[in-house]
């Protein structure tokens, strides 16, 4: 008969192979079209997107209006 005692599972750690891509660290700053560059591109894009949302949330203005591009006459107003 089995008992219903909870079992604790230990979190699995990443293998050394999973932390590396093409023999290099996944967090290395490598220029060019490499997997590392794509990881950094995604991270920076997420930071930019969240920053734009935060600007709109806290100032009640769009990003272009916040930076003064729409109000400066560079972009004509929409009627």
SETI-902482 format. One record per residue: residue in one letter; x, y, z of N, C-alpha, C in turn; residue number from 0. Coordinates in pm, whole numbers, plus 50000, padded with zeros to 5 digits. Each point is the difference from the previous one (the first is absolute). Layout:
BEGIN
<pt type="a" n_xx="X" n_yy="Y" n_zz="Z" ca_xx="X" ca_yy="Y" ca_zz="Z" c_xx="X" c_yy="Y" c_zz="Z" seq="NUM"/>
...
This chain:
BEGIN
<pt type="x" n_xx="50083" n_yy="49883" n_zz="50000" ca_xx="49917" ca_yy="50117" ca_zz="50000" c_xx="50088" c_yy="50124" c_zz="50000" seq="0"/>
<pt type="x" n_xx="49965" n_yy="50094" n_zz="49914" ca_xx="50078" ca_yy="50123" ca_zz="49991" c_xx="49944" c_yy="50104" c_zz="50093" seq="1"/>
<pt type="x" n_xx="50088" n_yy="50078" n_zz="50057" ca_xx="49956" ca_yy="50110" ca_zz="50085" c_xx="50003" c_yy="50128" c_zz="49919" seq="2"/>
<pt type="x" n_xx="49920" n_yy="50095" n_zz="50042" ca_xx="49993" ca_yy="50128" ca_zz="49929" c_xx="50091" c_yy="50104" c_zz="50064" seq="3"/>
<pt type="x" n_xx="50121" n_yy="49964" n_zz="50026" ca_xx="50094" ca_yy="50096" ca_zz="50056" c_xx="50060" c_yy="50081" c_zz="49887" seq="4"/>
<pt type="x" n_xx="50010" n_yy="50129" n_zz="50019" ca_xx="50057" ca_yy="50083" ca_zz="49893" c_xx="50148" c_yy="49971" c_zz="49981" seq="5"/>
<pt type="x" n_xx="50038" n_yy="49994" n_zz="49878" ca_xx="50141" ca_yy="49980" ca_zz="49970" c_xx="50060" c_yy="50132" c_zz="49958" seq="6"/>
<pt type="x" n_xx="50117" n_yy="50024" n_zz="50045" ca_xx="50067" ca_yy="50122" ca_zz="49961" c_xx="50091" c_yy="49970" c_zz="49883" seq="7"/>
<pt type="x" n_xx="49990" n_yy="50082" n_zz="49902" ca_xx="50087" ca_yy="49982" ca_zz="49884" c_xx="50106" c_yy="50109" c_zz="50001" seq="8"/>
<pt type="x" n_xx="50119" n_yy="49963" n_zz="49972" ca_xx="50107" ca_yy="50098" ca_zz="49995" c_xx="50002" c_yy="50062" c_zz="49862" seq="9"/>
<pt type="x" n_xx="50021" n_yy="50130" n_zz="49991" ca_xx="50003" ca_yy="50063" ca_zz="49868" c_xx="50119" c_yy="49950" c_zz="49919" seq="10"/>
<pt type="x" n_xx="49973" n_yy="49974" n_zz="49876" ca_xx="50107" ca_yy="49954" ca_zz="49914" c_xx="50085" c_yy="50119" c_zz="49956" seq="11"/>
<pt type="x" n_xx="50127" n_yy="49982" n_zz="50006" ca_xx="50090" ca_yy="50106" ca_zz="49957" c_xx="50031" c_yy="49981" c_zz="49853" seq="12"/>
<pt type="x" n_xx="50035" n_yy="50110" n_zz="49936" ca_xx="50034" ca_yy="49992" ca_zz="49859" c_xx="50133" c_yy="49927" c_zz="49983" seq="13"/>
<pt type="x" n_xx="50005" n_yy="49923" n_zz="49898" ca_xx="50125" ca_yy="49931" ca_zz="49972" c_xx="50099" c_yy="50099" c_zz="49943" seq="14"/>
<pt type="x" n_xx="50128" n_yy="49972" n_zz="50011" ca_xx="50099" ca_yy="50093" ca_zz="49942" c_xx="49979" c_yy="50020" c_zz="49850" seq="15"/>
<pt type="x" n_xx="49946" n_yy="49900" n_zz="49930" ca_xx="49978" ca_yy="50015" ca_zz="49857" c_xx="49885" c_yy="50097" c_zz="49972" seq="16"/>
<pt type="x" n_xx="49899" n_yy="50006" n_zz="50089" ca_xx="49887" ca_yy="50089" ca_zz="49978" c_xx="50038" c_yy="50146" c_zz="50022" seq="17"/>
<pt type="x" n_xx="50104" n_yy="50024" n_zz="50079" ca_xx="50043" ca_yy="50137" ca_zz="50027" c_xx="50090" c_yy="50054" c_zz="49890" seq="18"/>
<pt type="x" n_xx="50040" n_yy="49915" n_zz="49908" ca_xx="50092" ca_yy="50042" ca_zz="49897" c_xx="49940" c_yy="49975" c_zz="49862" seq="19"/>
<pt type="x" n_xx="50029" n_yy="50090" n_zz="49908" ca_xx="49957" ca_yy="49985" ca_zz="49861" c_xx="50125" c_yy="50010" c_zz="49914" seq="20"/>
<pt type="x" n_xx="50023" n_yy="49901" n_zz="49918" ca_xx="50118" ca_yy="49995" ca_zz="49914" c_xx="50129" c_yy="50012" c_zz="50081" seq="21"/>
<pt type="x" n_xx="49998" n_yy="49944" n_zz="50121" ca_xx="50120" ca_yy="50004" ca_zz="50084" c_xx="50024" c_yy="50133" c_zz="50067" seq="22"/>
<pt type="x" n_xx="49905" n_yy="50094" n_zz="49992" ca_xx="50016" ca_yy="50131" ca_zz="50061" c_xx="49886" c_yy="50023" c_zz="50097" seq="23"/>
<pt type="x" n_xx="50021" n_yy="50087" n_zz="50098" ca_xx="49895" ca_yy="50033" ca_zz="50095" c_xx="49884" c_yy="50068" c_zz="49929" seq="24"/>
<pt type="x" n_xx="49877" n_yy="49969" n_zz="50043" ca_xx="49883" ca_yy="50061" ca_zz="49936" c_xx="49991" c_yy="50148" c_zz="50032" seq="25"/>
<pt type="x" n_xx="50067" n_yy="50048" n_zz="50104" ca_xx="49994" ca_yy="50141" ca_zz="50037" c_xx="50119" c_yy="50080" c_zz="49947" seq="26"/>
<pt type="x" n_xx="50086" n_yy="49939" n_zz="49922" ca_xx="50116" ca_yy="50071" ca_zz="49947" c_xx="49955" c_yy="50107" c_zz="49901" seq="27"/>
<pt type="x" n_xx="50072" n_yy="50110" n_zz="49998" ca_xx="49970" ca_yy="50108" ca_zz="49906" c_xx="50079" c_yy="49972" c_zz="49873" seq="28"/>
<pt type="x" n_xx="49934" n_yy="49937" n_zz="49903" ca_xx="50065" ca_yy="49960" ca_zz="49876" c_xx="49934" c_yy="50075" c_zz="49886" seq="29"/>
<pt type="x" n_xx="50074" n_yy="50080" n_zz="49923" ca_xx="49939" ca_yy="50073" ca_zz="49889" c_xx="49968" c_yy="49908" c_zz="49883" seq="30"/>
<pt type="x" n_xx="49913" n_yy="50047" n_zz="49913" ca_xx="49964" ca_yy="49923" ca_zz="49882" c_xx="49870" c_yy="49925" c_zz="50019" seq="31"/>
<pt type="x" n_xx="49963" n_yy="49921" n_zz="49902" ca_xx="49876" ca_yy="49924" ca_zz="50005" c_xx="50025" c_yy="49868" c_zz="50072" seq="32"/>
<pt type="x" n_xx="50004" n_yy="50007" n_zz="50131" ca_xx="50027" ca_yy="49883" ca_zz="50082" c_xx="49883" c_yy="49980" c_zz="50096" seq="33"/>
<pt type="x" n_xx="49985" n_yy="49882" n_zz="50057" ca_xx="49894" ca_yy="49980" ca_zz="50099" c_xx="50013" c_yy="50094" c_zz="50119" seq="34"/>
<pt type="x" n_xx="50123" n_yy="50030" n_zz="50040" ca_xx="50020" ca_yy="50091" ca_zz="50113" c_xx="49950" c_yy="50140" c_zz="49967" seq="35"/>
<pt type="x" n_xx="50025" n_yy="50046" n_zz="49878" ca_xx="49954" ca_yy="50133" ca_zz="49959" c_xx="49848" c_yy="50005" c_zz="49998" seq="36"/>
<pt type="x" n_xx="49936" n_yy="49893" n_zz="49958" ca_xx="49854" ca_yy="49996" ca_zz="49997" c_xx="49942" c_yy="49999" c_zz="50141" seq="37"/>
<pt type="x" n_xx="50067" n_yy="49937" n_zz="50094" ca_xx="49954" ca_yy="50002" ca_zz="50139" c_xx="50007" c_yy="50142" c_zz="50054" seq="38"/>
<pt type="x" n_xx="50111" n_yy="50069" n_zz="49976" ca_xx="50013" ca_yy="50138" ca_zz="50047" c_xx="49902" c_yy="50093" c_zz="49929" seq="39"/>
<pt type="x" n_xx="49975" n_yy="49977" n_zz="49872" ca_xx="49903" ca_yy="50080" ca_zz="49926" c_xx="49862" c_yy="49986" c_zz="50062" seq="40"/>
<pt type="x" n_xx="49962" n_yy="49879" n_zz="50034" ca_xx="49870" ca_yy="49978" ca_zz="50062" c_xx="49990" c_yy="50064" c_zz="50137" seq="41"/>
<pt type="x" n_xx="50106" n_yy="49992" n_zz="50078" ca_xx="49999" ca_yy="50061" ca_zz="50133" c_xx="49986" c_yy="50152" c_zz="49991" seq="42"/>
<pt type="x" n_xx="50075" n_yy="50062" n_zz="49911" ca_xx="49994" ca_yy="50145" ca_zz="49987" c_xx="49866" c_yy="50045" c_zz="49942" seq="43"/>
<pt type="x" n_xx="49942" n_yy="49921" n_zz="49910" ca_xx="49868" ca_yy="50032" ca_zz="49946" c_xx="49894" c_yy="49995" c_zz="50110" seq="44"/>
<pt type="x" n_xx="50010" n_yy="49902" n_zz="50089" ca_xx="49904" ca_yy="49991" ca_zz="50110" c_xx="50013" c_yy="50120" c_zz="50094" seq="45"/>
<pt type="x" n_xx="50122" n_yy="50044" n_zz="50027" ca_xx="50021" ca_yy="50117" ca_zz="50085" c_xx="49940" c_yy="50124" c_zz="49934" seq="46"/>
<pt type="x" n_xx="50021" n_yy="50016" n_zz="49869" ca_xx="49945" ca_yy="50115" ca_zz="49928" c_xx="49849" c_yy="49999" c_zz="49999" seq="47"/>
<pt type="x" n_xx="49940" n_yy="49883" n_zz="49980" ca_xx="49854" ca_yy="49991" ca_zz="49996" c_xx="49940" c_yy="50032" c_zz="50136" seq="48"/>
<pt type="x" n_xx="50057" n_yy="49947" n_zz="50105" ca_xx="49948" ca_yy="50027" ca_zz="50135" c_xx="50021" c_yy="50147" c_zz="50035" seq="49"/>
<pt type="x" n_xx="50111" n_yy="50060" n_zz="49956" ca_xx="50023" ca_yy="50143" ca_zz="50024" c_xx="49896" c_yy="50085" c_zz="49930" seq="50"/>
<pt type="x" n_xx="49967" n_yy="49966" n_zz="49876" ca_xx="49898" ca_yy="50075" ca_zz="49926" c_xx="49864" c_yy="49988" c_zz="50068" seq="51"/>
<pt type="x" n_xx="49966" n_yy="49880" n_zz="50048" ca_xx="49874" ca_yy="49984" ca_zz="50072" c_xx="49998" c_yy="50080" c_zz="50129" seq="52"/>
<pt type="x" n_xx="50112" n_yy="50003" n_zz="50070" ca_xx="50007" ca_yy="50075" ca_zz="50126" c_xx="49985" c_yy="50150" c_zz="49975" seq="53"/>
<pt type="x" n_xx="50061" n_yy="50050" n_zz="49893" ca_xx="49987" ca_yy="50143" ca_zz="49967" c_xx="49854" c_yy="50034" c_zz="49973" seq="54"/>
<pt type="x" n_xx="49932" n_yy="49916" n_zz="49922" ca_xx="49859" ca_yy="50027" ca_zz="49969" c_xx="49912" c_yy="49986" c_zz="50124" seq="55"/>
<pt type="x" n_xx="50032" n_yy="49905" n_zz="50087" ca_xx="49919" ca_yy="49978" ca_zz="50120" c_xx="50013" c_yy="50116" c_zz="50098" seq="56"/>
<pt type="x" n_xx="50121" n_yy="50050" n_zz="50022" ca_xx="50022" ca_yy="50101" ca_zz="50103" c_xx="49982" c_yy="50143" c_zz="49951" seq="57"/>
<pt type="x" n_xx="50019" n_yy="50027" n_zz="49870" ca_xx="49988" ca_yy="50137" ca_zz="49952" c_xx="49871" c_yy="50025" c_zz="49923" seq="58"/>
<pt type="x" n_xx="49928" n_yy="49895" n_zz="49964" ca_xx="49878" ca_yy="50009" ca_zz="49919" c_xx="50027" c_yy="50067" c_zz="49866" seq="59"/>
<pt type="x" n_xx="50119" n_yy="49981" n_zz="49948" ca_xx="50040" ca_yy="50049" ca_zz="49868" c_xx="50065" c_yy="49885" c_zz="49926" seq="60"/>
<pt type="x" n_xx="49999" n_yy="50008" n_zz="49869" ca_xx="50073" ca_yy="49903" ca_zz="49922" c_xx="50149" c_yy="50026" c_zz="50008" seq="61"/>
<pt type="x" n_xx="50079" n_yy="49907" n_zz="49955" ca_xx="50146" ca_yy="50013" ca_zz="50008" c_xx="50047" c_yy="50118" c_zz="49916" seq="62"/>
<pt type="x" n_xx="49947" n_yy="50016" n_zz="49879" ca_xx="50042" ca_yy="50111" ca_zz="49914" c_xx="49961" c_yy="50134" c_zz="50059" seq="63"/>
<pt type="x" n_xx="49883" n_yy="50007" n_zz="50061" ca_xx="49958" ca_yy="50125" ca_zz="50063" c_xx="50084" c_yy="50027" c_zz="50125" seq="64"/>
<pt type="x" n_xx="50035" n_yy="49896" n_zz="50073" ca_xx="50084" ca_yy="50015" ca_zz="50119" c_xx="50135" c_yy="50060" c_zz="49965" seq="65"/>
<pt type="x" n_xx="50059" n_yy="49954" n_zz="49890" ca_xx="50130" ca_yy="50051" ca_zz="49959" c_xx="49990" c_yy="50132" c_zz="49923" seq="66"/>
<pt type="x" n_xx="49879" n_yy="50049" n_zz="49977" ca_xx="49982" ca_yy="50130" ca_zz="49936" c_xx="50005" c_yy="49995" c_zz="49849" seq="67"/>
<pt type="x" n_xx="49991" n_yy="49885" n_zz="49941" ca_xx="50008" ca_yy="49990" ca_zz="49854" c_xx="49867" c_yy="50041" c_zz="49937" seq="68"/>
<pt type="x" n_xx="49888" n_yy="49960" n_zz="50058" ca_xx="49870" ca_yy="50036" ca_zz="49943" c_xx="49968" c_yy="50146" c_zz="50022" seq="69"/>
<pt type="x" n_xx="50036" n_yy="50056" n_zz="50113" ca_xx="49965" ca_yy="50139" ca_zz="50031" c_xx="50097" c_yy="50100" c_zz="49939" seq="70"/>
<pt type="x" n_xx="50113" n_yy="49953" n_zz="49946" ca_xx="50098" ca_yy="50092" ca_zz="49945" c_xx="49976" c_yy="50034" c_zz="49854" seq="71"/>
<pt type="x" n_xx="49903" n_yy="49937" n_zz="49937" ca_xx="49971" ca_yy="50028" ca_zz="49860" c_xx="50077" c_yy="49912" c_zz="49905" seq="72"/>
<pt type="x" n_xx="50080" n_yy="49908" n_zz="50049" ca_xx="50075" ca_yy="49911" ca_zz="49913" c_xx="49902" c_yy="49908" c_zz="49928" seq="73"/>
<pt type="x" n_xx="49901" n_yy="49951" n_zz="50072" ca_xx="49896" ca_yy="49916" ca_zz="49941" c_xx="49873" c_yy="50084" c_zz="49996" seq="74"/>
<pt type="x" n_xx="49938" n_yy="50014" n_zz="49883" ca_xx="49879" ca_yy="50085" ca_zz="49994" c_xx="49886" c_yy="49936" c_zz="50080" seq="75"/>
<pt type="x" n_xx="49919" n_yy="50085" n_zz="50063" ca_xx="49889" ca_yy="49947" ca_zz="50080" c_xx="49896" c_yy="49932" c_zz="49911" seq="76"/>
<pt type="x" n_xx="49934" n_yy="49902" n_zz="50056" ca_xx="49895" ca_yy="49929" ca_zz="49928" c_xx="49868" c_yy="50071" c_zz="50027" seq="77"/>
<pt type="x" n_xx="49925" n_yy="50030" n_zz="49891" ca_xx="49873" ca_yy="50070" ca_zz="50021" c_xx="49884" c_yy="49907" c_zz="49999" seq="78"/>
